[in-house]
Every structure is written in structure tokens, then in C-alpha cells.
Amino acid sequence: MRRPLIGALSALLLGGAGLATAGVTPAAAAPDTAEAKAKVKAVDFAGTVALSNCSGSVVRMPNSVDSDLAFVMSNGHCLESGMPSAGQVIVNKASTRSFTLLNSSGSGVATLRATKIAYATMTDTDVSLYQLSSTYAQIQQSYGIKALQLSDSHPVQGTGINVVSGYWKKIYSCNIDGFVYRLKEDEWTWKDSVRYTSACNTIGGTSGSPVVDSASGKVVAINNTGNEDGGRCTLNNPCEVDANGTVTVRQGINYAQETYGITKCVAAGNKINLSLAGCELPKP
């Protein structure tokens, strides 16, 4: 997986000399018509956050309202308590974790603080949702920054995407190459994962980055892993498993977990409700 970073030495080992430089990786293919260009929304860092070891973003659901306490979304493997075991689900656990909120240029403008981990797991998906002490309205009024909205629709193959890392202040641009029936890494298995085209060469510290549809501006997935060394289904070397059990290894290719399913599990008031109709997130 895109490992959480621990200290400057780990950052240097994982990132290399040039990876701490903020910037935008060129898209795999730039729009070649005026109509296509008009459909592409500018993607920047506003609403993303930097964690101590990962990336993340302030997100809202389609049914969220401005007075709701806001969510920060990252990976399950980025939890301050360490990576959840396969089958482990965390709901409504107290947390005081802090996040650095970034503006459009990638500058930190505020420290946001959690009150709890509303939901987290590494089973079927790899996600953590922290509930903050601030509402969406308070964040926007104080810092002029809106939350990113989660799409409630399954992403589409070929879509142009941007992986926005608040940790590195770097944006990777590529396309959705396809979807993986099962993505297996060490003890964890994830369902219907997003596979990127090769231009999104994400690294350690990009874990938890929102994957933004470049046309709609909505979040369609959350960056979480990549095959680093060509290993087969081992830590940091996920493998693809199809419905027939055939295993495929793609060294250097990176992956994300879809987020539309999360929207089916959040009731009014930004309350996690795993009993809602259509909610398929794992239960404790």
C-alpha cells in the first residue's frame, strides 16, 4: 500500500530526492478540443489536508448540509492506532487527531481537529472517516474553503482523474484504466478497486489522497496502494484476482478504492448508519 510515512528519514527513503517538490504531473492526455477543455474543472489543493503520515480531504456527502460537523476522509491504514486487521471495523471511536487544512495553492491555513473516528476499516475497502469539531459552514466562513463532494455514482472507465496529495502538495493526473474484481495485499482484500493508468505514479505519503473526477470535480475514489516491486499479493505488492481466481501482477501500477458506496451509509446529520438500505460497508 502507499505506506504511511514516519519521520523525515522514511520520507527520504520512500520519496527520493525530487518527490518533495510540489507541482502537477502532466495529464496522460490533454483535452484536444475546446469542448473537452470546457468540461475539465480546475483541480487544486483547496479542501485537502495533510496528516502526520498521509494525505486526506474534507468531504461532504450528497445529503450533507452546511451545519453538519464535517468529515475528513483518509485511508484505514493511516489511522493513528495503526493498520486495522482484516475483518476489523471501527465505528465511533474517540479521536483528537489534527489535520492541516490546505488552500488552493497548497499552503496550510488552519489546523482542524477530530472528535472521533466515525468509521474505519481495511476490509473490502481502505477508508477512515474522521468527524471534526467544526461544521462545513464554520470552515468555509473562517477560511473560505469548501469541502469536496463525494460522488454517489460508480466511476467510469477512461475517466480523467486527479490524485491530490495534501502530504506532498502534489497532484497526479491520469485516467481510470479499469476496475479490479478483488485486489489482494498481504492479509487484506479489497473489492472493485480502481486501477490507474501509469501516469499516476503515486508514492508513500499519498495514501488517503482524494481521487477527483476532472470533469465533475467530485471525489470518486481514495488513493491507497500500488505494486512496488513486482511481488505477488504481498505487503506493498498488491495483486489483482479476477472472478475465476486468476492472479495478475502489475509492477509499478497504482490503485484506489471507490467511495460512492460510503454515501449510501451516511444518514442525515452526517451520521454513519450501516443499516441503511443500499449500505454495503462492512459492519463490526
Secondary structure in CASP SS format (residue, H / E / C, confidence):
PFRMAT SS
TARGET T0000
AUTHOR 0000-0000-0000
METHOD secondary structure of the structure
MODEL  1
M C 1.00
R C 1.00
R C 1.00
P C 1.00
L C 1.00
I C 1.00
G H 1.00
A H 1.00
L H 1.00
S H 1.00
A H 1.00
L H 1.00
L H 1.00
L H 1.00
G H 1.00
G C 1.00
A C 1.00
G C 1.00
L C 1.00
A C 1.00
T C 1.00
A C 1.00
G E 1.00
V E 1.00
T C 1.00
P C 1.00
A C 1.00
A C 1.00
A C 1.00
A C 1.00
P C 1.00
D C 1.00
T C 1.00
A H 1.00
E H 1.00
A H 1.00
K H 1.00
A H 1.00
K H 1.00
V C 1.00
K C 1.00
A C 1.00
V C 1.00
D C 1.00
F C 1.00
A C 1.00
G C 1.00
T E 1.00
V E 1.00
A E 1.00
L C 1.00
S C 1.00
N C 1.00
C C 1.00
S E 1.00
G E 1.00
S E 1.00
V E 1.00
V E 1.00
R E 1.00
M C 1.00
P C 1.00
N C 1.00
S C 1.00
V C 1.00
D C 1.00
S C 1.00
D C 1.00
L E 1.00
A E 1.00
F E 1.00
V E 1.00
M E 1.00
S E 1.00
N C 1.00
G H 1.00
H H 1.00
C H 1.00
L C 1.00
E C 1.00
S C 1.00
G C 1.00
M C 1.00
P C 1.00
S C 1.00
A C 1.00
G C 1.00
Q C 1.00
V E 1.00
I E 1.00
V E 1.00
N E 1.00
K E 1.00
A E 1.00
S C 1.00
T C 1.00
R C 1.00
S E 1.00
F E 1.00
T E 1.00
L E 1.00
L E 1.00
N C 1.00
S C 1.00
S C 1.00
G C 1.00
S C 1.00
G E 1.00
V E 1.00
A E 1.00
T E 1.00
L E 1.00
R E 1.00
A E 1.00
T E 1.00
K E 1.00
I E 1.00
A E 1.00
Y E 1.00
A E 1.00
T E 1.00
M C 1.00
T C 1.00
D E 1.00
T C 1.00
D C 1.00
V E 1.00
S E 1.00
L E 1.00
Y E 1.00
Q E 1.00
L E 1.00
S E 1.00
S E 1.00
T E 1.00
Y H 1.00
A H 1.00
Q H 1.00
I H 1.00
Q H 1.00
Q H 1.00
S H 1.00
Y H 1.00
G C 1.00
I C 1.00
K C 1.00
A C 1.00
L E 1.00
Q E 1.00
L E 1.00
S C 1.00
D C 1.00
S C 1.00
H C 1.00
P C 1.00
V C 1.00
Q C 1.00
G C 1.00
T C 1.00
G E 1.00
I E 1.00
N E 1.00
V E 1.00
V E 1.00
S E 1.00
G C 1.00
Y C 1.00
W C 1.00
K C 1.00
K E 1.00
I E 1.00
Y E 1.00
S E 1.00
C E 1.00
N E 1.00
I E 1.00
D E 1.00
G E 1.00
F E 1.00
V E 1.00
Y E 1.00
R E 1.00
L E 1.00
K E 1.00
E E 1.00
D C 1.00
E C 1.00
W E 1.00
T E 1.00
W E 1.00
K E 1.00
D E 1.00
S E 1.00
V E 1.00
R E 1.00
Y E 1.00
T C 1.00
S C 1.00
A C 1.00
C C 1.00
N C 1.00
T C 1.00
I C 1.00
G C 1.00
G C 1.00
T C 1.00
S C 1.00
G C 1.00
S C 1.00
P E 1.00
V E 1.00
V E 1.00
D E 1.00
S C 1.00
A C 1.00
S C 1.00
G C 1.00
K C 1.00
V E 1.00
V E 1.00
A E 1.00
I E 1.00
N E 1.00
N E 1.00
T E 1.00
G E 1.00
N C 1.00
E C 1.00
D C 1.00
G C 1.00
G C 1.00
R C 1.00
C C 1.00
T E 1.00
L C 1.00
N C 1.00
N E 1.00
P C 1.00
C E 1.00
E E 1.00
V E 1.00
D C 1.00
A C 1.00
N C 1.00
G C 1.00
T C 1.00
V E 1.00
T E 1.00
V C 1.00
R C 1.00
Q C 1.00
G C 1.00
I C 1.00
N E 1.00
Y E 1.00
A E 1.00
Q E 1.00
E E 1.00
T C 1.00
Y H 1.00
G H 1.00
I H 1.00
T H 1.00
K H 1.00
C H 1.00
V E 1.00
A E 1.00
A C 1.00
G C 1.00
N C 1.00
K E 1.00
I E 1.00
N C 1.00
L C 1.00
S C 1.00
L C 1.00
A C 1.00
G C 1.00
C C 1.00
E C 1.00
L C 1.00
P C 1.00
K C 1.00
P C 1.00
END
